[in-house]
Amino acid sequence: MIDFDAFEVLTFDCYGTLIDWESGILAALGPIFDAHGVAPKPGEALELFGALESSIEAGAYREYRVVLMRVLEGLGKRYGFSPSPSQLESFASSVGGWPAFPDTPGALRAFESRYKLAVISNVDDDLFSHSARRLGVSFDWVVTAQQVRSYKPSLENFRRAFQRIGIPPERILHVAQSLFHDIAPAKRLGLSTVWVNRRHGVAGLGATPPARAEPDLEVPDLNTLVQRAGLA
């Protein structure tokens, strides 16, 4: 059980947790796949996206725009096409158009009434600025991969957030969809965690690589977390 009164700050992953990145990814890939006459199953394309993205991010740091371009090139190799420069750019820029989950703005406003809020996200600053307009609140802290020059599951992204926030980790609750990128490293650092299992009841892994981790609480969506926190 989580004592929600024990926390001062909620930290959030963004893409997959607040922003529906799987819908956004598929919407951006659809016209590109159509242009090259390929039609992979959505679940297969998402899982390949997740494997390619995590592999690229584990190497030398490069901006997330470049990561997405390299992912699209990898998808092209898998499905037998070469993306054009304009397709690479459109896919890299598509992040700002990825939709928020319907429950995100209202839930964040509810959390904002009690807690300070932070984002720890594997993204570039400018890309997040476009997504932020869909979230409905102003975060007290935003820590991006571009600022840290590394990607979660690196612990450095969380440590940078600790430095910025400036309170003991035991007063921070981390909320995220990805066991791989977020819950596992956050637990290694002693954070309490909530797993927002957005794929509850959906077959397959989606765009997130598999991982083993034990969150302190699992919820299917943010509205459920609002209720569990006594803010509904």
Backbone as JSON, one array per atom type, in Angstrom:
{
  "sequence": "MIDFDAFEVLTFDCYGTLIDWESGILAALGPIFDAHGVAPKPGEALELFGALESSIEAGAYREYRVVLMRVLEGLGKRYGFSPSPSQLESFASSVGGWPAFPDTPGALRAFESRYKLAVISNVDDDLFSHSARRLGVSFDWVVTAQQVRSYKPSLENFRRAFQRIGIPPERILHVAQSLFHDIAPAKRLGLSTVWVNRRHGVAGLGATPPARAEPDLEVPDLNTLVQRAGLA",
  "N": [[0.84, -1.2, 0.0], [0.38, 2.29, -0.64], [1.17, 5.25, 1.02], [-0.16, 8.11, 0.36], [0.06, 10.56, 1.52], [2.66, 10.76, 2.24], [4.23, 11.92, 0.34], [5.69, 14.66, -1.45], [6.21, 15.38, -4.03], [5.26, 14.42, -7.28], [6.68, 12.58, -9.83], [6.72, 12.12, -13.33], [6.88, 9.9, -16.07], [6.62, 10.77, -19.52], [5.94, 9.99, -22.34], [3.9, 7.47, -23.33], [2.87, 7.32, -20.83], [1.61, 9.81, -20.1], [1.25, 10.9, -22.63], [-0.16, 9.41, -25.48], [1.76, 7.53, -26.92], [1.94, 5.24, -28.51], [-0.31, 5.26, -30.22], [0.34, 7.66, -31.5], [2.8, 7.04, -32.73], [2.03, 4.99, -34.53], [0.23, 6.42, -36.12], [1.94, 8.25, -37.33], [3.64, 6.55, -38.72], [1.95, 5.29, -40.51], [1.29, 6.66, -43.09], [3.85, 6.57, -44.21], [4.48, 3.84, -44.38], [2.39, 3.17, -46.15], [3.17, 4.59, -48.43], [5.3, 3.12, -49.26], [4.25, 0.7, -49.79], [3.95, -1.29, -47.83], [2.61, -3.24, -45.12], [2.8, -3.85, -42.18], [1.75, -5.67, -39.24], [0.21, -3.82, -36.64], [0.98, -4.35, -33.92], [3.36, -5.77, -34.27], [4.97, -3.86, -35.56], [5.15, -1.91, -33.54], [6.52, -3.31, -31.52], [8.95, -3.8, -32.79], [9.76, -1.16, -33.16], [10.17, -0.49, -30.41], [12.32, -2.2, -29.75], [14.34, -1.31, -31.52], [14.55, 1.43, -30.8], [15.37, 1.35, -28.06], [17.84, 0.07, -28.33], [19.32, 1.91, -29.87], [19.3, 4.14, -28.17], [20.83, 3.17, -26.11], [23.42, 3.44, -26.93], [26.01, 5.79, -27.91], [25.17, 9.13, -26.96], [22.59, 10.74, -28.75], [20.44, 13.21, -30.16], [16.86, 13.03, -29.62], [15.32, 13.36, -31.91], [17.1, 12.41, -33.86], [17.38, 9.8, -32.98], [14.78, 8.85, -33.58], [14.84, 9.05, -36.37], [16.81, 7.14, -36.95], [15.5, 4.91, -36.01], [13.36, 4.73, -37.85], [14.82, 4.22, -40.16], [15.75, 1.69, -39.46], [13.33, 0.29, -39.32], [12.71, 0.45, -42.02], [14.73, -1.16, -43.14], [13.94, -3.6, -42.09], [11.47, -4.0, -43.32], [11.95, -3.66, -45.98], [12.34, -1.17, -47.39], [13.54, 2.16, -48.22], [13.47, 4.98, -46.36], [12.61, 8.32, -47.34], [14.36, 11.51, -47.21], [12.46, 13.48, -46.45], [10.51, 11.92, -45.26], [11.91, 10.87, -43.1], [12.33, 13.24, -41.66], [9.69, 14.06, -41.14], [8.74, 11.99, -39.54], [10.45, 12.22, -37.34], [9.66, 14.68, -36.38], [7.1, 14.24, -35.6], [6.41, 13.87, -32.96], [5.35, 16.04, -31.51], [2.73, 16.02, -32.33], [1.62, 13.76, -31.26], [-1.05, 12.37, -29.39], [-2.43, 13.34, -26.17], [-3.37, 11.05, -23.58], [-6.86, 10.61, -22.93], [-7.5, 10.92, -20.19], [-5.43, 12.37, -19.11], [-5.05, 15.38, -18.85], [-7.04, 16.19, -16.94], [-6.43, 14.52, -14.76], [-3.81, 15.35, -14.12], [-4.33, 17.98, -13.31], [-5.76, 17.45, -11.01], [-3.79, 16.17, -9.44], [-2.03, 18.29, -9.21], [-3.26, 19.89, -7.36], [-2.45, 19.0, -4.92], [0.24, 18.19, -4.96], [3.63, 18.99, -5.98], [4.79, 18.85, -9.36], [6.69, 16.92, -11.67], [8.44, 16.12, -14.71], [10.21, 13.44, -16.14], [11.79, 12.7, -18.91], [12.43, 10.91, -21.94], [13.38, 12.65, -24.25], [13.74, 15.44, -26.56], [14.18, 18.92, -25.72], [12.69, 20.81, -27.29], [10.8, 19.2, -28.57], [9.35, 18.22, -26.38], [8.22, 20.61, -25.54], [6.18, 21.07, -27.38], [4.5, 18.88, -26.86], [3.82, 19.48, -24.23], [1.81, 21.37, -24.35], [-0.46, 19.91, -24.61], [-0.98, 18.81, -22.19], [-2.06, 20.24, -20.06], [-1.19, 21.37, -17.64], [1.35, 23.27, -15.89], [4.53, 22.17, -15.37], [6.56, 21.82, -12.46], [9.18, 21.05, -12.63], [11.14, 20.04, -15.4], [12.84, 17.48, -16.8], [14.81, 16.46, -19.3], [16.04, 14.03, -21.69], [17.8, 15.29, -23.41], [18.87, 17.34, -21.85], [20.27, 15.89, -19.9], [21.8, 14.26, -21.44], [21.59, 11.56, -21.77], [19.64, 8.54, -21.81], [16.79, 7.21, -20.15], [16.75, 3.74, -19.43], [18.92, 4.77, -17.88], [20.38, 5.67, -14.79], [21.2, 8.22, -14.38], [19.44, 10.12, -15.34], [17.39, 10.15, -13.47], [18.86, 10.87, -11.22], [19.64, 13.46, -11.9], [17.15, 14.66, -11.81], [16.63, 14.41, -9.05], [18.56, 16.17, -8.06], [17.63, 18.62, -9.06], [15.08, 18.85, -7.93], [15.49, 18.66, -5.16], [14.68, 17.49, -2.72], [14.44, 14.76, -0.31], [14.59, 11.48, -1.78], [12.65, 9.73, -0.76], [10.43, 11.26, -0.49], [9.36, 11.49, -2.92], [7.25, 10.32, -5.49], [7.24, 8.17, -8.18], [5.69, 7.96, -11.31], [4.73, 5.94, -13.94], [4.55, 4.31, -17.17], [6.31, 2.45, -18.26], [7.96, -0.43, -17.41], [10.55, -1.07, -18.09], [11.97, 1.37, -18.83], [11.49, 3.02, -16.64], [10.21, 2.06, -14.1], [11.87, -0.06, -13.17], [14.59, 1.18, -13.02], [13.96, 3.3, -11.26], [13.18, 1.95, -8.94], [15.62, 0.8, -8.3], [16.92, 2.99, -7.31], [15.6, 3.45, -5.01], [13.11, 4.7, -5.07], [9.6, 5.1, -4.49], [7.03, 3.71, -6.51], [4.56, 3.95, -9.11], [2.98, 1.93, -11.37], [1.53, 2.62, -14.32], [-0.4, 0.81, -16.05], [-0.95, 0.93, -19.05], [-1.42, -0.81, -21.12], [-3.04, -2.75, -20.15], [-4.73, -5.75, -20.4], [-4.28, -5.88, -23.11], [-2.85, -7.65, -25.77], [0.6, -8.56, -26.29], [3.75, -6.66, -26.3], [3.89, -4.02, -27.1], [5.34, -0.78, -27.63], [7.34, -0.82, -25.76], [10.22, -2.25, -24.36], [10.57, -5.51, -22.79], [10.72, -6.03, -19.21], [11.66, -6.85, -15.84], [10.2, -5.89, -12.9], [9.07, -4.59, -9.75], [6.51, -2.72, -9.03], [5.2, -0.4, -6.57], [2.54, 0.06, -6.67], [-0.01, -0.8, -8.96], [-1.92, 0.53, -11.56], [-4.59, 0.87, -13.98], [-4.93, 3.25, -15.35], [-4.75, 6.88, -15.26], [-6.93, 8.1, -14.02], [-7.78, 6.18, -12.2], [-5.62, 6.27, -10.47], [-5.88, 8.86, -9.45], [-8.21, 8.49, -7.95], [-7.3, 6.57, -6.1], [-5.5, 8.11, -4.72], [-7.16, 9.71, -3.31], [-8.23, 12.01, -4.45], [-10.36, 12.3, -6.07]],
  "CA": [[0.0, 0.0, 0.0], [1.1, 3.57, -0.7], [0.67, 6.36, 1.82], [-0.01, 9.26, -0.53], [0.42, 11.74, 2.31], [4.1, 10.74, 2.49], [4.95, 12.47, -0.8], [5.57, 16.07, -1.79], [6.39, 15.55, -5.48], [5.03, 13.31, -8.21], [7.43, 12.64, -11.08], [6.04, 11.36, -14.37], [7.29, 9.69, -17.46], [5.66, 11.45, -20.4], [5.48, 9.27, -23.53], [3.41, 6.17, -22.89], [2.17, 7.51, -19.55], [0.74, 10.98, -20.26], [1.02, 11.01, -24.07], [-0.42, 8.11, -26.09], [2.8, 7.47, -27.95], [1.73, 4.15, -29.47], [-1.21, 5.79, -31.26], [1.08, 8.66, -32.26], [3.79, 6.35, -33.56], [1.36, 4.31, -35.64], [-0.33, 7.43, -37.03], [3.04, 8.82, -38.1], [4.2, 5.53, -39.6], [0.98, 4.81, -41.49], [1.5, 7.18, -44.45], [5.16, 6.14, -44.71], [4.3, 2.45, -44.81], [1.53, 3.16, -47.34], [3.93, 5.09, -49.57], [6.25, 2.09, -49.7], [3.51, -0.52, -50.09], [4.1, -2.32, -46.8], [1.51, -3.19, -44.15], [3.05, -4.72, -41.03], [0.75, -5.64, -38.18], [0.55, -2.74, -35.7], [1.73, -4.84, -32.76], [4.72, -6.12, -34.7], [5.7, -2.61, -35.82], [5.43, -1.27, -32.26], [7.56, -4.06, -30.81], [10.22, -3.53, -33.47], [10.1, 0.2, -32.76], [10.72, -0.51, -29.06], [13.64, -2.84, -29.75], [15.28, -0.42, -32.2], [14.74, 2.65, -30.02], [16.18, 1.09, -26.85], [19.2, -0.24, -28.75], [19.97, 3.16, -30.28], [19.47, 4.99, -26.99], [21.87, 2.6, -25.24], [24.73, 3.8, -27.46], [26.42, 7.17, -27.7], [24.0, 10.01, -26.95], [22.19, 11.54, -29.9], [19.14, 13.81, -29.9], [15.76, 12.1, -29.87], [14.98, 13.45, -33.33], [17.99, 11.52, -34.6], [16.97, 8.45, -32.6], [13.6, 8.47, -34.36], [15.26, 8.83, -37.76], [17.5, 5.87, -37.03], [14.47, 3.88, -35.85], [12.66, 4.59, -39.12], [15.73, 3.52, -41.08], [15.73, 0.28, -39.07], [12.06, -0.28, -39.78], [12.83, 0.29, -43.46], [15.53, -2.36, -43.43], [13.15, -4.79, -41.76], [10.34, -4.18, -44.22], [12.39, -3.59, -47.36], [12.24, 0.13, -48.06], [14.44, 3.21, -47.76], [12.71, 6.21, -46.17], [13.15, 9.52, -47.94], [14.7, 12.55, -46.22], [11.26, 14.14, -45.93], [9.84, 10.98, -44.36], [12.69, 10.85, -41.87], [12.07, 14.48, -40.92], [8.3, 14.09, -40.67], [8.6, 11.06, -38.42], [11.17, 12.79, -36.2], [8.9, 15.84, -35.9], [5.71, 13.85, -35.31], [6.2, 13.77, -31.52], [4.47, 17.11, -31.05], [1.36, 15.71, -32.69], [1.1, 12.59, -30.56], [-2.12, 12.86, -28.51], [-2.48, 12.98, -24.76], [-4.46, 10.17, -23.19], [-8.0, 11.44, -22.53], [-7.55, 11.2, -18.75], [-4.22, 13.04, -18.64], [-5.14, 16.75, -18.34], [-7.82, 16.26, -15.71], [-5.7, 13.87, -13.66], [-2.7, 16.22, -13.72], [-4.87, 19.11, -12.54], [-6.09, 16.94, -9.67], [-2.53, 15.97, -8.71], [-1.45, 19.6, -8.98], [-3.9, 20.5, -6.2], [-1.81, 18.54, -3.68], [1.66, 17.9, -5.11], [4.42, 19.56, -7.06], [4.85, 17.88, -10.44], [7.89, 16.93, -12.51], [8.54, 15.16, -15.81], [11.53, 12.9, -16.49], [11.37, 12.19, -20.21], [13.42, 10.58, -22.98], [12.98, 13.47, -25.39], [14.41, 16.73, -26.72], [13.45, 20.03, -25.11], [11.7, 21.43, -28.18], [9.72, 18.25, -28.8], [8.49, 18.21, -25.2], [7.46, 21.86, -25.45], [4.96, 20.89, -28.16], [3.64, 17.95, -26.12], [3.38, 20.09, -22.99], [0.56, 22.1, -24.59], [-1.57, 18.96, -24.55], [-1.03, 18.19, -20.86], [-3.0, 20.98, -19.24], [-0.59, 21.95, -16.43], [2.75, 23.68, -15.98], [5.3, 21.34, -14.45], [7.55, 22.54, -11.64], [10.5, 20.68, -13.16], [11.16, 19.21, -16.6], [14.18, 16.91, -17.01], [14.79, 15.72, -20.56], [17.25, 13.32, -22.09], [18.71, 16.25, -24.01], [19.56, 18.04, -20.77], [21.17, 14.96, -19.2], [22.59, 13.61, -22.48], [21.44, 10.12, -21.66], [18.25, 8.09, -21.87], [16.34, 6.14, -19.26], [16.82, 3.47, -17.99], [20.07, 5.29, -17.16], [20.07, 6.25, -13.49], [21.6, 9.63, -14.36], [18.27, 10.96, -15.58], [16.71, 10.28, -12.18], [19.72, 11.62, -10.3], [19.53, 14.87, -12.26], [15.87, 15.12, -11.27], [16.79, 14.58, -7.61], [19.32, 17.41, -7.83], [16.77, 19.78, -9.35], [13.94, 18.9, -7.01], [16.09, 19.07, -3.91], [14.12, 16.9, -1.5], [14.84, 13.35, -0.23], [13.84, 10.62, -2.7], [11.51, 9.09, -0.12], [9.28, 12.17, -0.58], [9.02, 11.54, -4.34], [6.58, 9.16, -6.05], [7.41, 8.16, -9.64], [4.52, 7.4, -11.99], [5.19, 5.65, -15.3], [4.01, 3.14, -17.87], [7.33, 1.5, -18.71], [8.79, -1.13, -16.43], [11.94, -1.05, -18.58], [12.59, 2.69, -18.78], [11.18, 3.81, -15.46], [9.96, 1.41, -12.8], [13.07, -0.79, -12.73], [15.65, 2.06, -12.51], [13.48, 4.06, -10.1], [13.26, 1.07, -7.76], [17.04, 0.65, -7.95], [17.31, 4.18, -6.56], [14.82, 3.53, -3.77], [11.88, 5.46, -5.22], [8.29, 4.47, -4.58], [6.63, 3.78, -7.91], [3.25, 3.52, -9.58], [2.97, 1.46, -12.75], [0.29, 2.87, -15.06], [-0.36, -0.27, -17.04], [-1.82, 1.39, -20.13], [-1.72, -1.93, -22.01], [-3.78, -3.75, -19.39], [-5.68, -6.51, -21.2], [-3.91, -5.85, -24.52], [-1.79, -8.62, -26.05], [1.87, -8.08, -26.8], [4.55, -5.75, -25.49], [3.82, -2.65, -27.56], [6.6, -0.09, -27.96], [8.22, -0.82, -24.6], [10.89, -3.53, -24.18], [10.19, -6.2, -21.56], [11.59, -5.89, -18.04], [11.11, -7.35, -14.59], [10.25, -4.87, -11.85], [7.95, -4.69, -8.83], [6.03, -1.41, -8.59], [4.49, -0.38, -5.3], [1.12, 0.08, -6.99], [-0.36, -0.88, -10.38], [-3.24, 1.04, -11.93], [-4.75, 0.8, -15.43], [-5.01, 4.58, -15.94], [-4.51, 7.95, -14.28], [-8.13, 8.35, -13.23], [-7.74, 5.26, -11.07], [-4.63, 6.78, -9.52], [-6.51, 10.01, -8.77], [-9.12, 7.93, -6.95], [-6.52, 5.92, -5.04], [-4.86, 9.17, -3.95], [-8.18, 10.45, -2.58], [-8.39, 13.33, -5.06], [-11.54, 12.29, -6.95]],
  "C": [[0.87, 1.25, 0.0], [0.4, 4.58, 0.2], [0.88, 7.64, 1.0], [0.32, 10.54, 0.22], [1.93, 11.83, 2.57], [4.89, 11.48, 1.43], [4.67, 13.96, -0.98], [5.56, 16.29, -3.3], [6.0, 14.26, -6.19], [5.87, 13.56, -9.45], [6.79, 11.69, -12.08], [6.96, 11.11, -15.55], [6.24, 10.37, -18.33], [5.09, 10.52, -21.46], [5.17, 7.81, -23.19], [2.61, 6.27, -21.62], [1.16, 8.64, -19.66], [0.32, 11.16, -21.72], [0.87, 9.6, -24.65], [0.54, 7.91, -27.27], [2.56, 6.34, -28.94], [0.77, 4.57, -30.57], [-0.48, 6.8, -32.13], [2.09, 8.04, -33.2], [3.12, 5.73, -34.78], [0.77, 5.31, -36.63], [0.75, 8.06, -37.9], [3.63, 7.82, -39.09], [3.26, 5.16, -40.73], [1.2, 5.35, -42.9], [2.84, 6.75, -45.05], [5.08, 4.7, -45.19], [3.46, 2.39, -46.09], [2.32, 3.57, -48.59], [4.88, 4.04, -50.13], [5.57, 0.73, -49.9], [3.72, -1.64, -49.09], [2.99, -2.13, -45.77], [1.77, -4.14, -42.99], [1.92, -4.63, -40.01], [1.16, -4.57, -37.16], [1.36, -3.22, -34.5], [3.16, -5.19, -33.1], [5.55, -4.87, -34.92], [6.07, -1.91, -34.51], [6.55, -2.0, -31.51], [8.92, -3.86, -31.47], [10.68, -2.11, -33.17], [10.76, 0.2, -31.38], [12.11, -1.12, -28.99], [14.68, -1.93, -30.39], [15.58, 0.81, -31.35], [15.65, 2.4, -28.82], [17.62, 0.76, -27.21], [19.96, 1.02, -29.13], [20.25, 4.05, -29.08], [20.54, 4.46, -26.05], [23.27, 2.95, -25.71], [25.1, 5.23, -27.13], [25.21, 8.09, -27.82], [23.82, 10.7, -28.3], [20.79, 12.07, -29.6], [18.02, 12.85, -30.29], [15.25, 12.18, -31.31], [15.82, 12.47, -34.15], [17.68, 10.06, -34.25], [15.79, 7.99, -33.45], [13.94, 8.26, -35.83], [15.94, 7.48, -37.91], [16.51, 4.7, -36.85], [13.75, 3.66, -37.17], [13.54, 3.9, -40.16], [15.75, 2.03, -40.75], [14.44, -0.41, -39.46], [12.1, -0.49, -41.29], [13.63, -0.94, -43.83], [14.73, -3.62, -43.17], [12.07, -5.06, -42.8], [10.67, -3.89, -45.68], [12.16, -2.28, -48.07], [13.26, 1.1, -47.47], [13.64, 4.5, -47.59], [13.39, 7.41, -46.8], [13.55, 10.52, -46.87], [13.47, 13.23, -45.63], [10.49, 13.22, -44.98], [10.59, 10.86, -43.03], [12.39, 12.08, -41.01], [10.65, 14.51, -40.37], [8.1, 13.15, -39.5], [9.28, 11.63, -37.18], [10.39, 13.95, -35.57], [7.5, 15.48, -35.42], [5.39, 13.87, -33.83], [5.21, 14.83, -31.02], [3.02, 16.89, -31.37], [0.79, 14.49, -32.0], [0.1, 13.04, -29.51], [-1.88, 12.51, -27.05], [-3.56, 11.93, -24.55], [-5.62, 11.04, -22.7], [-8.03, 11.8, -21.04], [-6.4, 12.07, -18.25], [-4.45, 14.45, -18.1], [-5.9, 16.86, -17.03], [-7.1, 15.65, -14.53], [-4.55, 14.75, -13.19], [-3.18, 17.43, -12.92], [-5.24, 18.67, -11.13], [-4.83, 16.75, -8.84], [-1.9, 17.31, -8.32], [-2.04, 20.28, -7.74], [-3.24, 20.11, -4.89], [-0.29, 18.49, -3.79], [2.32, 18.89, -6.08], [4.66, 18.45, -8.08], [6.12, 18.06, -11.26], [7.73, 15.89, -13.62], [9.99, 14.75, -15.97], [11.32, 12.14, -17.79], [12.53, 11.98, -21.17], [13.11, 11.35, -24.26], [13.86, 14.71, -25.47], [13.54, 17.84, -26.12], [12.35, 20.58, -26.03], [10.54, 20.5, -28.47], [8.78, 18.21, -27.59], [7.65, 19.49, -25.12], [6.17, 21.79, -26.25], [4.0, 19.95, -27.43], [3.05, 18.6, -24.88], [2.06, 20.84, -23.15], [-0.65, 21.21, -24.5], [-1.83, 18.45, -23.14], [-1.85, 18.97, -19.85], [-2.47, 21.57, -17.95], [0.81, 22.45, -16.77], [3.53, 22.91, -14.93], [6.31, 22.21, -13.71], [8.97, 22.26, -12.11], [10.31, 19.82, -14.4], [12.6, 18.78, -16.83], [14.12, 16.05, -18.26], [16.11, 14.99, -20.79], [18.27, 14.28, -22.69], [19.51, 17.0, -22.95], [20.61, 17.16, -20.1], [22.16, 14.32, -20.17], [22.69, 12.1, -22.23], [19.96, 9.8, -21.61], [17.98, 7.1, -20.75], [16.33, 4.83, -20.05], [18.11, 3.91, -17.28], [19.64, 5.93, -15.84], [20.37, 7.75, -13.46], [20.41, 10.56, -14.58], [17.49, 11.19, -14.29], [17.56, 11.1, -11.21], [19.69, 13.11, -10.62], [18.21, 15.45, -11.73], [15.97, 15.33, -9.76], [17.5, 15.89, -7.3], [18.44, 18.63, -8.02], [15.69, 19.94, -8.29], [14.38, 19.25, -5.59], [15.41, 18.6, -2.64], [14.53, 15.42, -1.46], [13.99, 12.49, -1.16], [12.62, 9.95, -2.06], [10.26, 9.98, -0.11], [8.79, 12.32, -2.02], [8.35, 10.23, -4.74], [6.68, 9.23, -7.57], [6.29, 7.36, -10.29], [4.87, 7.18, -13.45], [4.54, 4.39, -15.85], [5.06, 2.07, -18.11], [8.09, 0.88, -17.55], [10.26, -1.01, -16.79], [12.6, 0.3, -18.35], [12.51, 3.34, -17.4], [11.09, 3.04, -14.15], [11.21, 0.69, -12.3], [14.18, 0.14, -12.25], [15.2, 2.87, -11.3], [13.54, 3.22, -8.84], [14.7, 0.86, -7.34], [17.52, 1.82, -7.1], [16.46, 4.39, -5.31], [13.54, 4.32, -3.86], [10.65, 4.56, -5.06], [7.76, 4.7, -5.98], [5.19, 3.33, -8.11], [3.39, 3.13, -11.05], [1.59, 1.73, -13.34], [0.28, 1.9, -16.23], [-1.35, 0.03, -18.15], [-2.2, 0.25, -21.08], [-2.44, -3.05, -21.27], [-4.82, -4.43, -20.28], [-5.38, -6.53, -22.68], [-2.75, -6.82, -24.75], [-0.54, -7.94, -26.56], [2.53, -7.05, -25.9], [4.36, -4.29, -25.88], [5.21, -2.09, -27.8], [7.6, -0.08, -26.82], [8.89, -2.18, -24.45], [10.48, -4.19, -22.86], [11.19, -5.95, -20.45], [10.88, -6.49, -16.84], [11.28, -6.26, -13.53], [8.99, -5.0, -11.01], [7.52, -3.3, -8.39], [5.33, -1.52, -7.24], [2.98, -0.4, -5.5], [0.98, -0.04, -8.49], [-1.76, -0.35, -10.57], [-3.37, 0.97, -13.45], [-4.74, 2.16, -16.11], [-4.83, 5.62, -14.85], [-5.75, 8.28, -13.46], [-8.19, 7.44, -12.02], [-6.75, 5.74, -10.02], [-5.16, 8.01, -8.77], [-7.43, 9.52, -7.65], [-8.35, 7.32, -5.79], [-5.84, 6.96, -4.15], [-5.87, 10.01, -3.16], [-8.46, 11.82, -3.13], [-9.62, 13.4, -5.97], [-12.73, 12.94, -6.27]]
}
